[in-house]
């Protein structure tokens, strides 16, 4: 009673995701990532052939190695239930 039907999540979601709680105002991701609804589910450095597994160490290394450059993040949005690439 009062419940809606459930929606299936995309089958390609990983076991680990990093929840976006906020973005820095001057960062390139400010305005393109939606805090509280977005989850980082994958990393891909510019020019890489395969997607890296997501963990905090890999994210920190990727951000350090590509400071001032372009980084592509695979993002799942819980509100729209869609996966997108962010750079």
C-alpha positions in Angstrom: 0.0 0.0 0.0 1.5 3.3 -1.1 4.5 1.7 -2.6 5.6 2.2 -6.2 7.1 -0.6 -8.4 10.8 -1.0 -8.1 13.1 -0.1 -11.0 15.9 -2.4 -12.1 19.4 -0.9 -11.9 21.7 -1.2 -14.8 23.5 -4.5 -14.7 26.9 -2.9 -15.3 27.1 -1.3 -11.9 30.2 -2.3 -9.9 30.4 -3.5 -6.3 32.3 -0.3 -5.3 31.3 3.3 -5.9 32.4 6.6 -4.4 29.5 8.9 -3.4 29.9 12.5 -4.5 29.0 14.7 -1.5 30.3 18.0 -2.8 32.6 19.6 -5.4 35.0 22.5 -5.1 33.6 25.7 -6.5 36.6 26.4 -8.8 37.0 22.8 -10.0 36.1 21.6 -13.5 33.6 19.2 -12.1 31.6 21.9 -10.3 28.2 22.1 -12.0 28.6 18.8 -13.9 28.6 16.5 -10.9 25.4 16.4 -8.9 26.2 16.0 -5.2 24.2 13.3 -3.3 22.9 11.8 -6.5 26.1 11.0 -8.3 28.4 8.1 -7.6 31.9 7.6 -9.2 31.9 4.1 -10.6 34.9 4.1 -12.9 38.1 5.9 -13.9 39.6 6.3 -17.3 42.7 8.4 -17.9 43.1 10.2 -21.2 44.6 7.9 -23.7 44.2 4.8 -21.6 43.1 1.6 -23.5 41.1 0.1 -20.7 39.1 1.3 -17.7 40.8 1.3 -14.4 39.2 -0.3 -11.3 37.8 2.3 -8.9 39.4 2.7 -5.5 40.6 5.8 -3.5 44.3 5.1 -4.3 43.6 4.9 -8.0 41.5 8.0 -8.0 44.2 10.0 -6.0 46.9 8.8 -8.4 44.9 9.6 -11.5 44.1 13.1 -10.2 47.7 13.8 -9.3 49.1 12.4 -12.6 46.6 14.4 -14.7 46.6 17.7 -12.7 45.7 20.4 -15.2 44.7 17.8 -17.8 41.5 16.0 -18.7 40.2 13.0 -16.7 37.2 11.0 -17.6 35.1 9.7 -14.8 32.3 7.1 -15.2 29.4 8.4 -13.1 26.1 6.7 -12.0 23.3 9.1 -11.2 20.8 7.6 -8.7 18.1 10.1 -9.5 18.0 9.5 -13.3 19.3 5.9 -12.9 21.8 6.5 -15.8 25.5 6.0 -16.3 27.5 8.8 -18.0 31.1 9.8 -18.7 32.3 13.1 -17.1 35.4 14.9 -17.9 
